[in-house]
C-alpha cells in the first residue's frame, strides 16, 4: 500500500482515490484529463484511444461518472488487479 501526503493549494480541483488496479495502467495526466472532461461537461461523450485500446463512454457531468469512466478504462487496458476509484471534487 502506498500513502502519499501532499499539501493542498487553492488550485486543486479534485482528489482521486484509487487502487493500484487503476494507477498501474493509467497515468496521472490521463486520469486528470478524464476527470476534468467529466466534471466540466465540455463534451457529451468521451472517446479515449491510446496504445491499441479504445474506450467510449457517455458522460453525465458527475464525479461518480468520472470514477466509472476511469474504472472502465483501467479494465479496457487490461488491469488484472481489483479496481476502485473515488473522485472527490474540491470546487462546486
N, CA, C and O atoms as CSV, one atom per row, in Angstrom:
chain,resi,resn,atom,element,x,y,z
A,1,UNK,N,N,0.842,-1.167,0.000
A,1,UNK,CA,C,0.000,0.000,0.000
A,1,UNK,C,C,0.892,1.236,0.000
A,1,UNK,O,O,1.875,1.302,0.738
A,2,UNK,N,N,0.545,2.209,-0.826
A,2,UNK,CA,C,1.279,3.459,-0.896
A,2,UNK,C,C,0.406,4.579,-0.355
A,2,UNK,O,O,-0.750,4.726,-0.751
A,3,UNK,N,N,0.965,5.360,0.547
A,3,UNK,CA,C,0.253,6.514,1.086
A,3,UNK,C,C,1.054,7.747,0.722
A,3,UNK,O,O,2.254,7.818,0.991
A,4,UNK,N,N,0.391,8.721,0.110
A,4,UNK,CA,C,1.056,9.964,-0.258
A,4,UNK,C,C,0.422,11.109,0.518
A,4,UNK,O,O,-0.802,11.198,0.612
A,5,UNK,N,N,1.247,11.978,1.070
A,5,UNK,CA,C,0.762,13.158,1.769
A,5,UNK,C,C,1.257,14.371,0.997
A,5,UNK,O,O,2.459,14.537,0.793
A,6,UNK,N,N,0.332,15.213,0.571
A,6,UNK,CA,C,0.690,16.437,-0.143
A,6,UNK,C,C,-0.122,17.588,0.416
A,6,UNK,O,O,-1.222,17.396,0.935
A,7,UNK,N,N,0.423,18.773,0.307
A,7,UNK,CA,C,-0.307,19.962,0.752
A,7,UNK,C,C,-1.250,20.412,-0.343
A,7,UNK,O,O,-0.890,20.442,-1.519
A,8,UNK,N,N,-2.454,20.761,0.052
A,8,UNK,CA,C,-3.430,21.288,-0.902
A,8,UNK,C,C,-3.122,22.745,-1.200
A,8,UNK,O,O,-2.583,23.475,-0.368
A,9,UNK,N,N,-3.481,23.144,-2.414
A,9,UNK,CA,C,-3.388,24.547,-2.792
A,9,UNK,C,C,-4.762,25.008,-3.256
A,9,UNK,O,O,-5.659,24.187,-3.444
A,10,UNK,N,N,-4.932,26.295,-3.440
A,10,UNK,CA,C,-6.206,26.831,-3.921
A,10,UNK,C,C,-6.517,26.377,-5.339
A,10,UNK,O,O,-7.672,26.418,-5.762
A,11,UNK,N,N,-5.501,25.945,-6.080
A,11,UNK,CA,C,-5.697,25.498,-7.459
A,11,UNK,C,C,-6.179,24.051,-7.562
A,11,UNK,O,O,-6.619,23.623,-8.629
A,12,UNK,N,N,-6.101,23.302,-6.475
A,12,UNK,CA,C,-6.549,21.906,-6.509
A,12,UNK,C,C,-8.040,21.855,-6.813
A,12,UNK,O,O,-8.834,22.570,-6.203
A,13,UNK,N,N,-8.411,20.999,-7.764
A,13,UNK,CA,C,-9.805,20.899,-8.179
A,13,UNK,C,C,-10.492,19.647,-7.663
A,13,UNK,O,O,-11.698,19.661,-7.415
A,14,UNK,N,N,-9.741,18.563,-7.497
A,14,UNK,CA,C,-10.336,17.311,-7.045
A,14,UNK,C,C,-9.264,16.388,-6.494
A,14,UNK,O,O,-8.069,16.579,-6.718
A,15,UNK,N,N,-9.728,15.383,-5.766
A,15,UNK,CA,C,-8.879,14.333,-5.228
A,15,UNK,C,C,-9.336,13.025,-5.851
A,15,UNK,O,O,-10.535,12.755,-5.921
A,16,UNK,N,N,-8.398,12.219,-6.300
A,16,UNK,CA,C,-8.730,10.916,-6.865
A,16,UNK,C,C,-8.146,9.849,-5.950
A,16,UNK,O,O,-6.930,9.738,-5.801
A,17,UNK,N,N,-9.027,9.070,-5.343
A,17,UNK,CA,C,-8.614,7.932,-4.522
A,17,UNK,C,C,-8.833,6.694,-5.366
A,17,UNK,O,O,-9.955,6.419,-5.792
A,18,UNK,N,N,-7.777,5.950,-5.610
A,18,UNK,CA,C,-7.917,4.780,-6.480
A,18,UNK,C,C,-6.918,3.705,-6.079
A,18,UNK,O,O,-5.858,3.985,-5.520
A,19,UNK,N,N,-7.284,2.484,-6.379
A,19,UNK,CA,C,-6.403,1.350,-6.103
A,19,UNK,C,C,-5.351,1.226,-7.201
A,19,UNK,O,O,-5.449,1.855,-8.254
A,20,UNK,N,N,-4.350,0.405,-6.931
A,20,UNK,CA,C,-3.295,0.235,-7.927
A,20,UNK,C,C,-3.798,-0.457,-9.185
A,20,UNK,O,O,-3.125,-0.425,-10.215
A,21,UNK,N,N,-4.965,-1.079,-9.119
A,21,UNK,CA,C,-5.561,-1.639,-10.330
A,21,UNK,C,C,-5.824,-0.579,-11.381
A,21,UNK,O,O,-5.823,-0.875,-12.576
A,22,UNK,N,N,-6.051,0.659,-10.947
A,22,UNK,CA,C,-6.202,1.768,-11.888
A,22,UNK,C,C,-4.859,2.444,-12.153
A,22,UNK,O,O,-4.477,2.648,-13.305
A,23,UNK,N,N,-4.141,2.792,-11.073
A,23,UNK,CA,C,-2.900,3.556,-11.240
A,23,UNK,C,C,-1.833,2.797,-12.018
A,23,UNK,O,O,-0.977,3.423,-12.644
A,24,UNK,N,N,-1.859,1.477,-11.998
A,24,UNK,CA,C,-0.857,0.697,-12.734
A,24,UNK,C,C,-1.011,0.806,-14.246
A,24,UNK,O,O,-0.059,0.546,-14.981
A,25,UNK,N,N,-2.198,1.186,-14.721
A,25,UNK,CA,C,-2.432,1.202,-16.171
A,25,UNK,C,C,-2.846,2.570,-16.719
A,25,UNK,O,O,-2.969,2.728,-17.934
A,26,UNK,N,N,-3.062,3.561,-15.847
A,26,UNK,CA,C,-3.456,4.901,-16.306
A,26,UNK,C,C,-2.535,5.925,-15.647
A,26,UNK,O,O,-2.367,5.923,-14.428
A,27,UNK,N,N,-1.946,6.789,-16.449
A,27,UNK,CA,C,-1.031,7.806,-15.926
A,27,UNK,C,C,-1.799,8.899,-15.181
A,27,UNK,O,O,-3.009,9.049,-15.349
A,28,UNK,N,N,-1.079,9.653,-14.363
A,28,UNK,CA,C,-1.677,10.796,-13.665
A,28,UNK,C,C,-2.283,11.782,-14.653
A,28,UNK,O,O,-3.371,12.312,-14.428
A,29,UNK,N,N,-1.567,12.023,-15.753
A,29,UNK,CA,C,-2.016,13.002,-16.736
A,29,UNK,C,C,-3.334,12.583,-17.388
A,29,UNK,O,O,-4.253,13.393,-17.508
A,30,UNK,N,N,-3.426,11.331,-17.803
A,30,UNK,CA,C,-4.655,10.838,-18.437
A,30,UNK,C,C,-5.796,10.836,-17.422
A,30,UNK,O,O,-6.926,11.197,-17.751
A,31,UNK,N,N,-5.499,10.431,-16.192
A,31,UNK,CA,C,-6.522,10.416,-15.147
A,31,UNK,C,C,-7.115,11.804,-14.945
A,31,UNK,O,O,-8.336,11.956,-14.907
A,32,UNK,N,N,-6.270,12.810,-14.816
A,32,UNK,CA,C,-6.754,14.184,-14.616
A,32,UNK,C,C,-7.538,14.681,-15.823
A,32,UNK,O,O,-8.550,15.365,-15.668
A,33,UNK,N,N,-7.084,14.347,-17.006
A,33,UNK,CA,C,-7.779,14.762,-18.226
A,33,UNK,C,C,-9.191,14.177,-18.272
A,33,UNK,O,O,-10.145,14.886,-18.592
A,34,UNK,N,N,-9.325,12.903,-17.960
A,34,UNK,CA,C,-10.635,12.244,-17.974
A,34,UNK,C,C,-11.559,12.881,-16.940
A,34,UNK,O,O,-12.712,13.185,-17.248
A,35,UNK,N,N,-11.067,13.087,-15.719
A,35,UNK,CA,C,-11.909,13.669,-14.671
A,35,UNK,C,C,-12.326,15.087,-15.033
A,35,UNK,O,O,-13.491,15.449,-14.869
A,36,UNK,N,N,-11.391,15.892,-15.523
A,36,UNK,CA,C,-11.744,17.263,-15.921
A,36,UNK,C,C,-12.839,17.278,-16.975
A,36,UNK,O,O,-13.774,18.073,-16.885
A,37,UNK,N,N,-12.735,16.413,-17.967
A,37,UNK,CA,C,-13.744,16.375,-19.030
A,37,UNK,C,C,-15.102,15.941,-18.494
A,37,UNK,O,O,-16.132,16.449,-18.938
A,38,UNK,N,N,-15.119,15.020,-17.558
A,38,UNK,CA,C,-16.390,14.575,-16.978
A,38,UNK,C,C,-17.016,15.654,-16.102
A,38,UNK,O,O,-18.226,15.872,-16.162
A,39,UNK,N,N,-16.212,16.327,-15.296
A,39,UNK,CA,C,-16.753,17.302,-14.357
A,39,UNK,C,C,-17.157,18.623,-14.995
A,39,UNK,O,O,-18.113,19.257,-14.549
A,40,UNK,N,N,-16.435,19.048,-16.042
A,40,UNK,CA,C,-16.782,20.348,-16.619
A,40,UNK,C,C,-17.830,20.268,-17.719
A,40,UNK,O,O,-18.330,21.296,-18.174
A,41,UNK,N,N,-18.165,19.066,-18.147
A,41,UNK,CA,C,-19.204,18.913,-19.163
A,41,UNK,C,C,-18.827,19.495,-20.507
A,41,UNK,O,O,-19.702,19.846,-21.299
A,42,UNK,N,N,-17.527,19.603,-20.778
A,42,UNK,CA,C,-17.089,20.225,-22.029
A,42,UNK,C,C,-17.403,19.377,-23.254
A,42,UNK,O,O,-17.404,19.884,-24.376
A,43,UNK,N,N,-17.663,18.116,-23.051
A,43,UNK,CA,C,-18.014,17.239,-24.163
A,43,UNK,C,C,-19.178,16.348,-23.747
A,43,UNK,O,O,-19.416,16.124,-22.560
A,44,UNK,N,N,-19.890,15.850,-24.737
A,44,UNK,CA,C,-21.008,14.971,-24.452
A,44,UNK,C,C,-20.612,13.517,-24.416
A,44,UNK,O,O,-21.382,12.672,-23.960
A,45,UNK,N,N,-19.457,13.224,-24.877
A,45,UNK,CA,C,-19.006,11.842,-24.948
A,45,UNK,C,C,-17.487,11.836,-24.827
A,45,UNK,O,O,-16.817,12.720,-25.360
A,46,UNK,N,N,-16.957,10.870,-24.146
A,46,UNK,CA,C,-15.507,10.740,-24.024
A,46,UNK,C,C,-15.071,9.553,-24.863
A,46,UNK,O,O,-15.568,8.441,-24.685
A,47,UNK,N,N,-14.153,9.789,-25.767
A,47,UNK,CA,C,-13.562,8.712,-26.550
A,47,UNK,C,C,-12.070,8.731,-26.294
A,47,UNK,O,O,-11.403,9.734,-26.549
A,48,UNK,N,N,-11.551,7.641,-25.798
A,48,UNK,CA,C,-10.135,7.566,-25.489
A,48,UNK,C,C,-9.518,6.481,-26.350
A,48,UNK,O,O,-9.964,5.334,-26.328
A,49,UNK,N,N,-8.495,6.841,-27.108
A,49,UNK,CA,C,-7.773,5.862,-27.913
A,49,UNK,C,C,-6.304,6.013,-27.583
A,49,UNK,O,O,-5.710,7.061,-27.836
A,50,UNK,N,N,-5.723,4.984,-27.026
A,50,UNK,CA,C,-4.321,5.049,-26.671
A,50,UNK,C,C,-3.771,3.637,-26.580
A,50,UNK,O,O,-4.395,2.770,-25.969
A,51,UNK,N,N,-2.637,3.398,-27.164
A,51,UNK,CA,C,-1.945,2.116,-27.074
A,51,UNK,C,C,-2.867,0.938,-27.394
A,51,UNK,O,O,-2.959,-0.014,-26.619
A,52,UNK,N,N,-3.537,1.007,-28.521
A,52,UNK,CA,C,-4.398,-0.073,-29.009
A,52,UNK,C,C,-5.629,-0.345,-28.152
A,52,UNK,O,O,-6.233,-1.411,-28.271
A,53,UNK,N,N,-6.009,0.585,-27.300
A,53,UNK,CA,C,-7.226,0.423,-26.508
A,53,UNK,C,C,-8.170,1.566,-26.846
A,53,UNK,O,O,-7.783,2.734,-26.824
A,54,UNK,N,N,-9.398,1.221,-27.154
A,54,UNK,CA,C,-10.404,2.234,-27.450
A,54,UNK,C,C,-11.505,2.106,-26.421
A,54,UNK,O,O,-11.999,1.007,-26.167
A,55,UNK,N,N,-11.890,3.210,-25.835
A,55,UNK,CA,C,-12.946,3.199,-24.833
A,55,UNK,C,C,-13.870,4.373,-25.113
A,55,UNK,O,O,-13.420,5.503,-25.302
A,56,UNK,N,N,-15.136,4.097,-25.138
A,56,UNK,CA,C,-16.136,5.123,-25.413
A,56,UNK,C,C,-17.146,5.086,-24.278
A,56,UNK,O,O,-17.674,4.021,-23.960
A,57,UNK,N,N,-17.422,6.216,-23.668
A,57,UNK,CA,C,-18.311,6.217,-22.511
A,57,UNK,C,C,-19.157,7.490,-22.515
A,57,UNK,O,O,-18.633,8.589,-22.696
A,58,UNK,N,N,-20.438,7.340,-22.320
A,58,UNK,CA,C,-21.320,8.501,-22.197
A,58,UNK,C,C,-21.016,9.163,-20.867
A,58,UNK,O,O,-20.846,8.473,-19.862
A,59,UNK,N,N,-20.943,10.498,-20.839
A,59,UNK,CA,C,-20.648,11.168,-19.584
A,59,UNK,C,C,-21.796,12.043,-19.140
A,59,UNK,O,O,-22.556,12.564,-19.957
A,60,UNK,N,N,-21.911,12.198,-17.831
A,60,UNK,CA,C,-23.052,12.923,-17.287
A,60,UNK,C,C,-22.653,13.990,-16.281
A,60,UNK,O,O,-23.440,14.319,-15.394
A,61,UNK,N,N,-21.461,14.534,-16.397
A,61,UNK,CA,C,-21.014,15.667,-15.589
A,61,UNK,C,C,-20.961,15.367,-14.092
A,61,UNK,O,O,-21.190,16.271,-13.289
A,62,UNK,N,N,-20.671,14.149,-13.698
A,62,UNK,CA,C,-20.661,13.846,-12.273
A,62,UNK,C,C,-19.381,13.144,-11.861
A,62,UNK,O,O,-18.694,12.523,-12.672
A,63,UNK,N,N,-19.086,13.261,-10.586
A,63,UNK,CA,C,-17.887,12.598,-10.070
A,63,UNK,C,C,-18.030,11.082,-10.109
A,63,UNK,O,O,-17.044,10.377,-10.327
A,64,UNK,N,N,-19.248,10.567,-9.900
A,64,UNK,CA,C,-19.423,9.112,-9.971
A,64,UNK,C,C,-19.225,8.612,-11.397
A,64,UNK,O,O,-18.701,7.519,-11.609
A,65,UNK,N,N,-19.644,9.412,-12.370
A,65,UNK,CA,C,-19.427,9.042,-13.770
A,65,UNK,C,C,-17.938,9.076,-14.102
A,65,UNK,O,O,-17.443,8.209,-14.823
A,66,UNK,N,N,-17.217,10.077,-13.577
A,66,UNK,CA,C,-15.773,10.157,-13.803
A,66,UNK,C,C,-15.083,8.920,-13.235
A,66,UNK,O,O,-14.192,8.357,-13.872
A,67,UNK,N,N,-15.488,8.501,-12.048
A,67,UNK,CA,C,-14.912,7.300,-11.441
A,67,UNK,C,C,-15.221,6.064,-12.282
A,67,UNK,O,O,-14.362,5.201,-12.461
A,68,UNK,N,N,-16.447,5.980,-12.798
A,68,UNK,CA,C,-16.834,4.835,-13.630
A,68,UNK,C,C,-16.030,4.793,-14.924
A,68,UNK,O,O,-15.608,3.722,-15.361
A,69,UNK,N,N,-15.817,5.956,-15.538
A,69,UNK,CA,C,-15.030,6.019,-16.772
A,69,UNK,C,C,-13.602,5.540,-16.502
A,69,UNK,O,O,-13.045,4.772,-17.286
A,70,UNK,N,N,-13.010,5.993,-15.395
A,70,UNK,CA,C,-11.646,5.576,-15.069
A,70,UNK,C,C,-11.568,4.071,-14.799
A,70,UNK,O,O,-10.626,3.412,-15.239
A,71,UNK,N,N,-12.538,3.531,-14.087
A,71,UNK,CA,C,-12.547,2.088,-13.821
A,71,UNK,C,C,-12.700,1.299,-15.116
A,71,UNK,O,O,-12.012,0.300,-15.324
A,72,UNK,N,N,-13.607,1.752,-15.990
A,72,UNK,CA,C,-13.793,1.082,-17.282
A,72,UNK,C,C,-12.530,1.151,-18.132
A,72,UNK,O,O,-12.163,0.179,-18.792
A,73,UNK,N,N,-11.874,2.299,-18.112
A,73,UNK,CA,C,-10.646,2.458,-18.887
A,73,UNK,C,C,-9.551,1.526,-18.362
A,73,UNK,O,O,-8.820,0.921,-19.146
A,74,UNK,N,N,-9.439,1.414,-17.048
A,74,UNK,CA,C,-8.446,0.502,-16.469
A,74,UNK,C,C,-8.714,-0.939,-16.905
A,74,UNK,O,O,-7.786,-1.676,-17.236
A,75,UNK,N,N,-9.992,-1.336,-16.902
A,75,UNK,CA,C,-10.338,-2.689,-17.362
A,75,UNK,C,C,-10.021,-2.854,-18.843
A,75,UNK,O,O,-9.510,-3.894,-19.258
A,76,UNK,N,N,-10.326,-1.825,-19.646
A,76,UNK,CA,C,-10.060,-1.886,-21.086
A,76,UNK,C,C,-8.564,-1.990,-21.369
A,76,UNK,O,O,-8.157,-2.558,-22.382
A,77,UNK,N,N,-7.755,-1.447,-20.483
A,77,UNK,CA,C,-6.302,-1.518,-20.649
A,77,UNK,C,C,-5.708,-2.797,-20.072
A,77,UNK,O,O,-4.490,-2.974,-20.056
A,78,UNK,N,N,-6.563,-3.671,-19.608
A,78,UNK,CA,C,-6.101,-4.982,-19.184
A,78,UNK,C,C,-5.651,-5.110,-17.744
A,78,UNK,O,O,-4.888,-6.021,-17.422
A,79,UNK,N,N,-6.102,-4.223,-16.866
A,79,UNK,CA,C,-5.727,-4.345,-15.460
A,79,UNK,C,C,-6.168,-5.700,-14.922
A,79,UNK,O,O,-7.302,-6.128,-15.140
A,80,UNK,N,N,-5.274,-6.358,-14.228
A,80,UNK,CA,C,-5.559,-7.680,-13.658
A,80,UNK,C,C,-5.856,-7.599,-12.161
A,80,UNK,O,O,-6.164,-8.613,-11.534
A,81,UNK,N,N,-5.766,-6.411,-11.592
A,81,UNK,CA,C,-5.945,-6.207,-10.160
A,81,UNK,C,C,-7.345,-5.657,-9.877
A,81,UNK,O,O,-8.051,-5.242,-10.796
A,82,UNK,N,N,-7.737,-5.657,-8.614
A,82,UNK,CA,C,-9.002,-5.024,-8.239
A,82,UNK,C,C,-8.943,-3.543,-8.576
A,82,UNK,O,O,-7.889,-2.917,-8.463
A,83,UNK,N,N,-10.079,-2.980,-8.992
A,83,UNK,CA,C,-10.127,-1.575,-9.392
A,83,UNK,C,C,-11.182,-0.860,-8.566
A,83,UNK,O,O,-12.364,-1.203,-8.609
A,84,UNK,N,N,-10.737,0.143,-7.810
A,84,UNK,CA,C,-11.642,1.003,-7.045
A,84,UNK,C,C,-11.260,2.442,-7.335
A,84,UNK,O,O,-10.079,2.790,-7.330
A,85,UNK,N,N,-12.262,3.284,-7.590
A,85,UNK,CA,C,-11.994,4.684,-7.905
A,85,UNK,C,C,-13.053,5.555,-7.237
A,85,UNK,O,O,-14.248,5.277,-7.330
A,86,UNK,N,N,-12.600,6.613,-6.563
A,86,UNK,CA,C,-13.489,7.619,-5.987
A,86,UNK,C,C,-12.939,8.978,-6.387
A,86,UNK,O,O,-11.743,9.234,-6.245
A,87,UNK,N,N,-13.808,9.851,-6.888
A,87,UNK,CA,C,-13.410,11.209,-7.256
A,87,UNK,C,C,-14.108,12.174,-6.301
A,87,UNK,O,O,-15.334,12.173,-6.185
A,88,UNK,N,N,-13.311,12.996,-5.620
A,88,UNK,CA,C,-13.839,13.967,-4.668
A,88,UNK,C,C,-13.539,15.361,-5.195
A,88,UNK,O,O,-12.385,15.787,-5.161
A,89,UNK,N,N,-14.548,16.091,-5.685
A,89,UNK,CA,C,-14.293,17.441,-6.186
A,89,UNK,C,C,-14.116,18.423,-5.025
A,89,UNK,O,O,-14.811,18.321,-4.014
A,90,UNK,N,N,-13.199,19.360,-5.166
A,90,UNK,CA,C,-12.980,20.381,-4.150
A,90,UNK,C,C,-13.787,21.637,-4.428
A,90,UNK,O,O,-14.154,22.356,-3.499
A,91,UNK,N,N,-14.067,21.908,-5.693
A,91,UNK,CA,C,-14.783,23.128,-6.069
A,91,UNK,C,C,-16.149,22.766,-6.608
A,91,UNK,O,O,-16.288,21.814,-7.376
A,92,UNK,N,N,-17.150,23.515,-6.212
A,92,UNK,CA,C,-18.541,23.332,-6.663
A,92,UNK,C,C,-18.949,21.910,-6.504
A,92,UNK,O,O,-20.082,21.553,-6.827
